[in-house]
Amino acid sequence: MSPSSGAGADAARAEVRALITAKGHAVDNAREAVARLEAAFADGALERTPLMDQFLADLMQALDQDEGAKLGGKSAEAARFILRAIDRELDQA
């Protein structure tokens, strides 16, 4: 599978990378990055890769919380780690 190309793909990658590196809480940034990635997959700007799907599944598990519960530092640390992997995989999506 070849990486997506074109202005839409470039814009989606840039926006996701901006969300990954944005100031703020890693958990909030991760949720926004996931939402942007899902939108890019839905509109065809980016193609899913098996590795990206695994990273997203791992990230969603790290962000999972019970209703009303706050995520702790381990979730934020895991989110930062997985977001770095997503950043590396973006060029293949």
C-alpha distances in whole Angstrom, upper triangle without the diagonal:
4,7,9,12,16,19,18,15,17,20,18,17,21,22,21,22,25,26,25,27,30,33,34,34,30,30,31,28,26,27,26,23,22,23,21,18,19,20,17,15,17,18,14,14,12,9,10,8,10,12,13,14,16,18,19,20,22,23,25,27,28,29,31,34,37,39,41,40,39,36,37,36,34,32,32,31,28,27,27,25,22,22,22,19,17,18,16,13,13,12,8,9
4,7,9,13,16,15,12,14,17,16,15,18,20,19,20,23,24,23,26,28,32,33,33,30,30,30,28,25,26,26,22,22,23,21,17,19,20,16,15,18,17,14,13,11,9,11,10,13,14,14,16,18,19,20,22,24,24,26,28,29,30,32,35,38,40,42,41,39,36,38,36,35,32,32,31,29,27,27,25,23,22,21,19,17,17,15,12,12,10,7,8
4,6,10,13,12,9,11,14,13,11,15,17,16,16,20,21,20,22,25,28,30,30,27,27,27,24,22,23,22,19,19,20,17,14,16,17,13,12,16,15,12,10,8,7,9,9,13,13,12,15,17,17,18,20,22,22,24,26,27,27,29,33,36,37,39,38,37,34,35,34,32,30,29,29,26,24,24,23,20,19,18,16,14,14,13,10,9,7,5,5
4,7,10,9,6,9,11,10,10,13,15,14,16,19,20,20,22,24,28,29,29,27,27,26,23,22,23,21,18,18,18,15,13,15,14,11,10,13,12,9,7,5,6,10,11,14,15,13,16,18,18,18,21,23,22,24,27,27,27,29,33,36,37,38,38,36,34,35,34,33,30,29,29,27,25,25,24,21,20,20,18,15,15,15,12,10,8,7,6
4,7,8,5,7,10,10,10,13,15,15,16,19,20,21,22,24,28,30,31,28,29,28,25,24,24,22,19,20,20,17,15,17,16,12,13,15,13,10,8,8,10,13,14,18,18,17,19,22,21,21,24,26,25,27,30,30,30,32,36,39,39,41,40,38,36,37,36,35,33,31,31,30,27,26,26,24,21,21,20,17,16,16,14,11,9,10,9
4,6,5,6,9,10,11,12,14,16,17,18,20,21,23,24,28,30,31,29,30,28,25,25,25,23,20,21,20,17,16,18,16,13,14,16,13,11,8,10,12,16,17,21,21,19,22,25,24,23,27,28,27,28,31,32,31,34,37,40,40,41,41,39,37,39,38,37,34,33,33,31,28,28,28,26,23,23,23,20,18,19,17,14,12,13,12
4,6,5,6,8,10,10,12,14,15,16,18,20,21,22,26,28,29,27,28,26,23,23,24,21,19,20,19,15,15,17,15,12,14,16,13,12,8,11,14,17,19,23,23,20,23,26,24,23,27,29,27,28,31,31,30,33,36,39,39,40,40,38,36,37,36,36,33,31,32,31,28,27,28,26,23,23,23,20,18,19,18,14,14,15,14
4,5,5,6,9,10,10,12,14,15,16,18,20,21,24,26,27,25,26,24,21,21,21,18,16,17,16,12,12,14,11,8,11,12,9,9,5,8,12,15,17,21,21,18,20,23,22,21,24,26,24,25,28,29,28,30,33,35,35,36,36,35,33,35,34,34,31,29,30,29,26,25,26,24,21,22,21,18,17,18,17,13,13,14,12
4,5,5,6,9,10,11,12,14,15,16,18,20,23,25,26,24,24,23,20,19,20,17,15,15,15,12,11,13,11,8,10,12,10,8,5,6,9,12,14,18,18,15,17,20,19,18,22,23,22,23,26,27,26,28,31,34,35,36,35,34,32,33,32,32,29,27,28,26,23,23,23,21,18,19,18,15,14,15,13,10,9,11,9
4,6,5,6,9,10,11,12,14,15,17,18,22,24,25,23,24,23,20,19,20,18,15,17,17,13,12,15,14,11,13,15,14,12,8,9,12,15,16,20,19,17,19,22,20,20,23,25,23,24,28,27,27,29,32,36,36,37,36,34,32,33,32,32,29,27,27,26,23,22,23,21,18,18,18,15,13,14,14,10,9,12,11
4,5,5,6,9,10,10,12,14,15,16,20,22,23,22,22,21,18,18,18,15,13,15,15,11,11,14,12,9,13,15,13,12,9,10,14,16,18,22,21,18,20,23,21,20,23,24,22,23,27,27,25,28,31,34,34,34,34,32,30,32,31,31,28,26,27,26,23,22,23,21,18,18,19,16,14,16,15,12,12,14,13
4,5,5,6,8,10,11,12,14,15,19,20,21,19,20,18,15,15,15,12,10,12,11,7,7,10,9,6,9,12,10,10,7,7,11,13,15,18,18,14,16,19,17,16,20,21,19,20,23,23,22,25,27,30,31,31,31,29,27,29,28,28,25,23,24,23,20,19,20,18,15,16,16,13,12,14,13,9,11,13,10
4,5,5,6,9,10,10,12,14,18,20,20,18,19,18,15,14,16,13,10,12,13,9,8,12,12,9,11,14,13,13,9,8,11,13,14,17,16,13,16,18,16,15,19,20,18,19,23,22,22,25,27,31,31,32,31,29,27,28,27,26,24,22,22,21,18,17,18,16,13,13,13,10,8,11,10,6,8,10,9
4,6,5,6,9,10,11,12,16,18,19,18,19,18,14,15,16,13,11,14,14,11,11,14,14,11,14,17,16,16,12,12,15,16,18,21,19,16,19,21,18,18,22,22,20,21,25,24,23,26,29,32,32,32,32,29,27,28,27,27,24,22,23,22,19,17,19,17,14,14,15,13,10,12,13,9,10,14,13
4,5,5,6,9,10,10,14,16,17,16,17,15,12,12,13,10,8,11,11,8,9,12,11,10,13,15,15,15,12,12,16,16,18,21,20,16,18,21,18,17,20,21,18,19,23,22,20,24,26,29,29,29,29,27,25,26,25,25,23,20,21,21,17,17,18,17,13,14,16,13,11,14,14,11,13,16,14
4,5,5,6,9,10,13,15,15,13,14,13,10,9,11,8,5,8,9,6,7,10,11,10,12,15,15,15,12,11,14,14,16,18,16,13,15,17,14,13,17,17,14,16,19,18,17,20,23,26,27,27,26,24,22,23,22,22,19,17,18,18,14,13,15,13,10,11,12,9,8,11,11,9,11,14,12
4,5,5,6,8,12,14,15,13,15,14,10,11,13,11,8,11,13,10,10,14,14,13,15,18,18,18,15,14,16,16,17,19,17,14,17,18,15,15,18,18,16,18,21,19,19,22,25,28,29,29,28,25,23,24,22,22,20,17,17,17,14,12,14,13,9,9,11,9,6,10,11,9,11,14,13
4,5,5,6,10,12,14,12,14,13,9,11,13,10,9,12,13,11,12,16,15,14,17,20,19,20,17,16,19,19,21,23,21,18,20,21,18,17,21,21,17,19,22,21,19,23,25,28,29,28,27,25,23,23,22,22,20,17,18,18,15,13,16,15,11,12,15,12,10,13,15,12,14,17,16
4,5,5,9,10,11,10,11,9,6,8,9,7,6,9,10,9,10,14,14,14,16,18,19,20,17,16,19,19,20,22,20,16,18,19,16,15,18,18,15,16,19,17,16,19,21,25,25,24,24,21,19,20,19,20,17,14,16,16,12,11,14,13,10,11,14,12,10,14,15,13,16,18,17
4,6,9,10,10,8,10,10,6,7,10,9,6,10,12,11,11,14,16,15,17,20,20,21,18,17,19,18,19,20,18,15,17,17,14,13,17,16,13,15,17,15,15,18,21,24,25,25,23,21,18,19,17,17,15,12,13,13,10,8,11,10,6,8,11,9,8,11,13,11,14,17,16
4,7,9,10,9,12,12,8,10,13,11,10,13,15,14,15,18,19,18,21,23,23,24,21,20,22,21,22,23,21,18,20,21,17,17,20,19,16,18,21,18,17,21,23,26,27,27,25,22,20,20,18,18,17,13,14,15,12,9,12,13,9,9,13,12,10,13,15,14,16,19,19
4,6,9,9,11,10,7,10,12,10,10,14,15,14,15,18,19,19,21,23,24,24,22,21,24,23,24,26,23,20,22,23,19,18,22,21,17,19,21,19,18,21,22,26,26,25,24,21,19,19,18,19,17,14,15,16,13,11,15,15,12,13,16,15,13,16,18,17,19,22,21
4,7,8,11,10,8,12,14,12,13,16,17,17,19,21,22,22,25,27,27,28,25,25,27,27,27,29,26,23,25,25,22,21,24,22,19,20,22,20,18,22,22,25,26,24,23,19,18,18,16,18,17,13,15,17,14,12,16,17,14,15,18,18,16,19,21,20,23,25,25
4,6,9,7,7,10,12,11,13,16,16,17,19,21,22,23,25,26,27,29,26,26,28,27,28,29,26,23,25,25,21,20,22,21,17,18,20,17,16,19,19,22,22,20,19,16,14,15,14,16,14,11,13,15,13,12,15,16,14,16,19,18,17,21,23,21,24,27,26
4,5,5,6,9,10,11,12,14,16,17,18,20,21,23,24,26,27,29,27,26,27,26,27,27,25,22,23,23,19,18,20,18,15,16,17,14,12,15,16,19,19,17,16,12,11,11,10,13,11,8,10,12,10,10,13,14,13,15,18,17,17,20,22,21,25,26,25
4,6,5,6,9,10,10,12,14,15,16,18,20,21,22,24,26,26,25,23,24,23,23,24,21,18,19,19,15,15,17,15,11,13,14,11,10,14,15,18,19,18,16,13,11,11,10,11,9,5,8,9,6,6,10,11,9,11,14,14,14,17,18,18,22,23,22
4,5,5,6,9,10,11,12,14,15,17,19,20,21,23,25,26,24,23,24,22,23,23,21,18,18,18,15,13,15,13,10,10,12,9,7,10,11,15,16,15,13,10,8,10,10,10,7,5,9,9,6,8,11,11,10,13,15,14,15,19,19,19,23,24,22
4,5,5,6,9,10,11,13,14,16,17,19,20,21,23,24,23,22,24,22,24,24,22,19,19,20,17,15,16,16,12,12,14,12,9,12,13,16,16,15,14,12,11,12,13,14,11,9,12,13,10,11,14,14,12,15,17,16,16,20,20,19,23,24,22
4,6,5,6,9,10,11,12,14,15,16,18,20,21,22,21,19,21,20,21,22,20,17,18,18,15,13,16,15,12,13,15,13,11,14,16,19,19,19,18,15,13,15,14,15,12,10,12,12,9,9,12,12,9,12,14,13,13,16,17,16,19,21,20
4,5,5,6,9,10,10,12,14,15,16,18,20,21,19,18,19,17,18,19,17,14,15,15,12,10,12,12,8,9,12,10,8,12,14,17,18,18,17,15,13,14,14,14,10,9,11,10,6,8,10,9,7,10,12,10,11,15,15,14,18,19,17
4,5,5,6,9,10,11,12,14,15,16,19,20,19,18,19,18,19,20,18,15,15,16,13,10,12,13,9,9,12,11,8,11,13,16,16,16,16,14,13,15,16,16,12,11,14,13,9,11,14,12,10,14,15,13,14,18,17,16,20,21,18
4,5,5,6,9,10,11,12,14,15,17,18,17,16,18,17,19,21,19,16,16,18,15,12,15,16,12,12,15,14,12,14,16,19,19,19,19,17,16,18,18,19,15,14,16,16,12,13,16,14,11,15,16,13,14,17,17,15,19,20,18
4,5,5,6,9,10,10,12,14,15,16,15,13,15,14,16,18,16,13,14,15,12,10,13,14,11,11,15,14,12,15,18,21,21,22,21,19,17,19,19,19,15,14,16,14,11,11,14,11,8,12,13,10,10,14,13,12,15,16,14
4,5,5,6,9,10,10,12,14,15,14,13,14,12,14,15,14,11,11,13,10,7,10,12,9,9,12,12,11,13,16,19,20,21,20,19,17,19,19,19,15,14,16,14,11,13,14,11,9,13,13,10,12,15,14,12,16,16,14
4,5,5,6,9,10,10,12,14,14,13,15,14,16,18,17,14,13,16,14,11,13,15,12,11,15,15,13,15,17,20,20,21,21,20,19,21,22,21,18,17,19,18,14,16,18,15,13,16,17,13,15,18,16,14,18,18,15
4,5,5,6,9,10,11,12,11,11,13,13,16,18,17,13,14,17,15,12,15,17,14,14,18,18,16,18,21,23,23,24,24,23,21,24,24,23,20,19,21,19,16,16,18,16,13,16,16,12,13,16,15,12,15,16,13
4,5,5,6,9,10,10,9,8,10,9,12,14,14,10,11,13,12,9,13,15,12,13,16,17,16,18,21,24,24,25,25,24,22,24,24,23,20,19,20,18,15,16,17,14,12,14,14,10,11,14,12,10,13,13,10
4,5,5,6,9,10,10,9,10,9,12,14,15,11,10,14,13,10,12,15,13,12,16,17,16,17,20,23,23,25,25,24,22,25,25,24,21,20,22,20,17,18,19,16,14,17,16,13,15,17,15,13,16,15,12
4,5,5,6,8,8,9,11,11,15,17,18,14,14,17,16,13,16,19,17,16,20,21,19,20,23,25,25,26,27,26,25,27,28,27,24,23,25,23,19,21,22,19,17,19,19,15,16,19,17,14,17,17,13
4,5,5,6,5,5,8,9,13,16,16,13,13,17,16,14,17,19,17,17,21,22,20,22,25,28,28,29,29,28,27,29,29,28,25,24,25,23,20,21,22,19,16,18,18,14,14,17,14,11,13,13,10
4,6,5,6,5,6,7,10,13,14,11,11,15,14,12,15,18,17,16,20,21,20,22,25,27,28,30,30,29,27,29,29,28,25,25,26,23,20,22,22,18,17,19,18,14,15,17,14,12,14,13,9
4,6,8,8,9,10,14,16,17,14,14,17,17,15,17,20,19,18,21,23,22,22,25,28,27,29,30,30,28,31,31,30,27,26,28,26,23,24,25,21,20,22,21,17,19,21,18,15,17,17,13
4,6,8,10,12,15,18,20,17,16,20,20,18,20,23,22,21,25,26,24,26,28,31,30,32,33,32,31,33,33,33,29,29,30,28,25,26,27,24,21,24,23,19,20,21,19,16,17,17,13
4,5,7,9,13,16,18,15,15,19,19,17,20,23,22,22,25,26,25,27,30,32,33,34,35,34,32,34,34,33,30,29,30,28,25,26,26,23,21,23,21,18,18,20,17,14,15,14,10
4,7,10,13,17,17,15,16,19,19,17,20,22,21,22,25,26,25,27,30,33,33,34,34,33,31,33,33,32,29,28,29,27,24,24,25,22,19,21,20,16,16,17,15,12,12,12,9
4,7,9,13,14,11,12,16,15,14,17,19,18,19,22,23,23,25,28,31,32,33,33,32,29,31,31,30,27,26,26,24,21,22,22,19,17,18,16,13,13,14,11,9,10,9,5
4,6,10,11,9,10,14,14,13,16,18,18,19,22,23,23,25,28,31,32,34,33,32,30,32,31,30,27,27,27,24,22,23,22,19,17,19,16,13,14,15,11,10,10,8,5
4,7,8,6,7,10,11,10,12,15,15,16,18,20,20,22,25,28,29,31,31,30,27,29,29,27,24,24,24,21,19,21,20,16,16,17,14,12,14,14,10,10,11,9,6
4,5,5,6,9,10,11,12,14,15,16,18,20,21,22,26,29,31,33,32,31,28,29,29,26,24,24,24,21,19,20,19,15,15,16,13,11,13,12,8,9,10,7,6
4,6,5,6,9,10,11,12,14,15,17,19,20,21,25,28,30,32,31,30,27,28,28,25,23,24,23,20,19,20,18,15,16,16,13,12,15,14,10,12,13,10,10
4,5,5,6,9,10,11,12,14,15,17,18,20,24,27,29,31,29,28,25,26,25,22,20,21,20,17,16,17,15,11,13,13,9,9,12,11,7,10,12,9,9
4,5,5,6,9,10,10,12,14,15,16,18,22,25,27,29,27,26,23,24,24,21,19,19,19,16,14,15,14,10,10,12,9,7,10,10,6,8,11,9,8
4,5,5,6,9,10,11,12,14,15,16,20,23,25,27,26,25,22,24,24,21,19,20,20,16,15,17,15,12,13,14,12,10,13,13,10,11,14,12,10
4,5,5,6,9,10,11,12,14,15,19,22,24,27,25,24,21,22,22,19,17,18,18,14,13,15,14,10,12,13,10,10,13,13,11,13,16,14,13
4,5,5,6,9,10,11,12,14,18,21,23,25,23,22,19,20,19,17,14,15,14,11,10,12,10,6,8,10,7,6,10,11,9,11,14,13,12
4,5,5,6,9,10,10,12,16,19,21,23,21,20,18,19,19,17,14,15,15,12,10,12,12,8,9,12,10,8,11,13,11,12,15,14,13
4,5,5,6,9,10,11,14,17,19,22,20,20,17,19,19,17,14,15,16,12,11,14,14,10,12,14,12,11,15,16,14,15,19,17,16
4,6,5,6,9,10,14,17,19,21,19,18,15,16,16,13,11,13,13,9,9,12,10,7,10,13,11,11,14,15,14,16,19,18,17
4,5,5,6,9,12,16,18,19,17,16,13,14,14,12,9,10,11,8,6,9,9,6,8,11,10,10,13,15,14,15,18,18,17
4,5,5,6,10,13,15,17,15,15,12,15,15,14,10,12,13,10,9,12,13,10,11,15,14,13,16,18,17,17,21,20,18
4,5,5,9,12,15,16,15,14,12,13,14,12,9,12,13,10,10,13,13,11,13,16,15,15,18,20,19,20,23,23,21
4,6,8,12,15,16,13,12,9,10,11,8,5,8,9,6,7,10,10,9,11,14,14,14,17,19,18,20,23,23,22
4,6,10,12,13,11,10,7,10,11,10,6,8,11,9,7,11,12,11,12,15,16,15,18,20,20,20,24,24,22
4,7,10,11,10,10,8,11,13,12,9,11,14,12,11,15,16,14,15,19,19,18,21,23,22,23,27,26,24
4,6,8,6,7,7,10,13,12,10,12,15,14,13,17,18,17,18,22,22,21,24,26,26,26,30,30,28
4,6,5,8,9,12,16,15,13,16,18,17,17,21,22,21,22,25,26,25,27,30,29,30,33,33,31
4,6,9,11,14,18,18,15,18,21,20,19,22,24,23,24,27,28,27,29,32,31,31,35,35,32
4,7,10,13,16,17,15,17,20,20,19,22,24,24,24,27,28,27,30,32,32,32,36,36,34
4,7,9,13,14,12,14,17,17,17,20,22,21,22,25,26,26,28,31,31,31,35,35,33
4,6,10,11,10,11,14,15,14,17,19,19,20,23,24,24,26,28,29,29,33,33,32
4,7,8,6,8,11,11,11,13,16,16,16,19,21,21,22,25,26,26,30,30,29
4,6,6,7,9,10,11,13,15,16,17,19,21,21,23,25,26,27,30,31,30
4,5,5,6,9,10,11,12,14,15,17,19,20,21,23,25,25,29,30,29
4,5,5,6,8,10,11,12,14,16,17,18,20,22,23,24,27,28,28
4,5,5,6,9,10,10,12,14,15,16,18,20,21,22,25,26,25
4,5,5,6,9,10,10,12,14,15,16,19,20,21,24,25,24
4,5,5,6,9,10,11,13,14,15,17,19,20,23,24,24
4,5,5,6,8,10,11,12,14,16,17,18,21,22,22
4,5,5,6,9,10,10,12,14,15,16,19,20,19
4,6,5,6,9,10,10,13,14,15,18,20,19
4,6,5,7,9,10,11,13,15,17,18,19
4,5,5,6,9,10,11,12,15,16,16
4,5,5,6,9,10,10,14,15,14
4,5,5,6,9,10,13,14,15
4,5,5,6,9,11,12,13
4,5,5,6,9,10,10
4,6,5,8,10,10
4,6,7,8,10
4,6,5,7
4,5,5
4,6
4
